[in-house]
Amino acid sequence: MTEPVDKGRAAITAAPVDLLVTRVGELFEREYGITDTDLLQVDYRLAALLPLGGGEPVTTPGHPAWRCFDHQSPTHADGVGYLPVSMRGERRGVLRVTPVTDARLAELAEVATALAHELAAVDAGTDVYRVARRSRRLTLAAEVQWELLPGRSRLRPSFSLAGQLEPAYAVRGDSFDWSDDGERVWLATINGMGEGVAASMLTTLATCALRNARRAGIPLADQAALADQAIYDLHRGEQYVATLLLELDLRTGRLTAVDAGSPRLVLLRDGEVSIQPLEEQFPLGMFEGTNYREQFVQLQRGDRLFMISDGVIEATGSAERYGQTALDRMLRRTTPMAALDAVRSLLGDLRAFVAGDLTDDAVVVCLDWLGPQP
């Protein structure tokens, strides 16, 4: 570890929450002669890199900033450096620095990683960075949904994970959740019925009920049953939630699933796409005292799973549905991509198909099992 990197980490830790990038810039100027430092945060749609200091967003594919974001490696172009601002697989954006030489990028990238950790630490207590990564205002329902999310991507030695909501700035009842403890990873995709804030509040109840049950350490089917009862107790069957719950044993690849009227589960293995046949059970909260049953799927090292809501399949453009054929073709094309890039590519293709924002909610979650790790 070099002295400037140590100084950078110390400066970030000591900085007021609104001055994290400013303090990094001051350090870079003293130590490296860099005169301009700015944070480009990826927006909610994963479609623009928005400068914290204002200015034009970066939206052009192939731009050096996007190459840095996509490949998660420092990039140098015409005296300008781009550094990934990411932590534990969560990509927050890119740090742009100028002037800089290519030889310095690896060292500077360590400071950018430290900045990502500090941004994650302060995010709940300030609106500075959340406001700056919006290309337009969120609806109230979307604000609720994004506050619920555990993140948008995660990377560990045994798995890679990513998810996205659409329409990003106006999503209503679709959401996802995940957690891992090093030995298992739990996932849920959730589709609350209704419109606007009512749908987002129903999804909030379902998410919190599932988290409460999961944290009690009980089996997946019992997690579904407890969440089902919580929703039924409040709404008496008038409102309910379609949910797909998964639990993956990271040591063995054994997948446990509970399909409660859920989005579909799609397996990509060796370039071939197959919908996993799950027993569709009642949505959470539809009836009192529903007993849920678990099913099991054995994954192979390198398998990729997609959890895909009906909003993807049913999306319509020019009076034609996106459909399963287009979905299969796009999923096969994601084979060489990282999980987050696979999600971005699928939803980007869907937006292009409908020629704009989706009118119905859609959620896509991608999970790669990379195999047991020593």
Secondary structure, DSSP 8 states (H G I E B T S, - for coil): --HHHHHHHHHHHHS-GGGHHHHHHHHHHHHH---EEEEEEE-TTSS-EEETT-S--B--TT-HHHHHHHHTS-EEETTEEEEEEEETTEEEEEEEEES--GGGHHHHHHHHHHHHHHHHHHGGG-SHHHHHT-SS---HHHHHHHHH-S-SEEEETTEEEEEEEESTTT--SEEEEEEE-SSEEEEEEEEE-SSHHHHHHHHHHHHHHHHHHHTTT--HHHHHHHHHHHHHHHHTTSS-EEEEEEEEETTT-EEEEEEES--EEEEEETTEEEE--------BTSSTT-----EEEE--TT-EEEEE-HHHHT-EETTEE-HHHHHHHHHHHTTTS-HHHHHHHHHHHHHHHHTSS-SS-EEEEEEEE-----
